[in-house]
Amino acid sequence: MPELVGPAKAAEMFYTGDMINASEALRLGIVNRVVPAAQLESEARALAQKIASGPGIAIRAAKRVLFANQKEELTKALEQEVEQQIKCFASEDCGEGIRAFFEKRPPKFQGK
């Protein structure tokens, strides 16, 4: 995400958990295009067909080159994410968040 939207915007999104709409995702470069829901399947199929009808060897080569470094970085990032999520899940704040959700009240996080 930081590579797509920049570190500051990624941090804001991670820290706040605020949702964004399709237009904002397009503006940030998270998605390539936005289409009405009724056209989503036909647009996705058309794009897939266009890619599938192209030169397969060249497309696979481009994919390897484009994403080679990202695969290693993603693997490392996902490993770190798992470690951090385990720590978060074991925290008192996590328990408070779950209790608050079921009790339909705002959570009172203590940073523990």
C-alpha positions, -999 to +999 in steps of 0.1 A: +000+000+000+027+025+008+041+020-028+007+028-043-005+057-022+027+069-004+037+063+031+018+091+047-016+082+032-010+045+038-002+052+075-034+073+078-055+045+062-039+018+085-041+039+116-077+051+112-093+021+094-114+046+075-132+032+045-128+048+011-152+047-018-144+036-054-137+071-066-111+077-039-095+042-046-093+053-083-078+087-074-052+070-052-043+044-078-055+015-058-077+004-087-073+009-124-109+017-132-144+021-117-175+008-134-211+006-124-220-026-105-242-038-133-213-037-158-186-052-135-188-088-147-188-079-184-160-054-180-139-079-160-145-106-186-136-082-215-103-072-198-095-109-191-103-118-227-081-090-240-052-101-218-058-138-227-057-131-264-024-113-262+011-128-266+012-152-236+050-156-235+055-118-235+028-112-209+042-138-185+077-123-190+064-089-182+046-102-151+077-118-138+098-087-143+072-063-129+065-084-098+098-102-090+110-079-063+075-073-050+070-110-043+099-111-019+089-079-002+053-091+001+064-124+016+085-105+042+057-080+049+031-108+053+054-126+078+058-094+098+020-088+096+013-122+111+037-116+139+021-082+147-014-095+145-006-122+169+007-096+194-024-074+188-047-104+193-031-113+226-034-077+239-059-064+265-070-039+240-081-066+216-103-082+243-117-048+251-125-042+214-143-075+211-163-069+243-172-034+232-184-048+198-207-074+214-219-049+240-226-023+213-205+004+229-174+024+220-142+006+231-120+021+258-085+013+247-057+015+273-026+007+251-021-026+268 
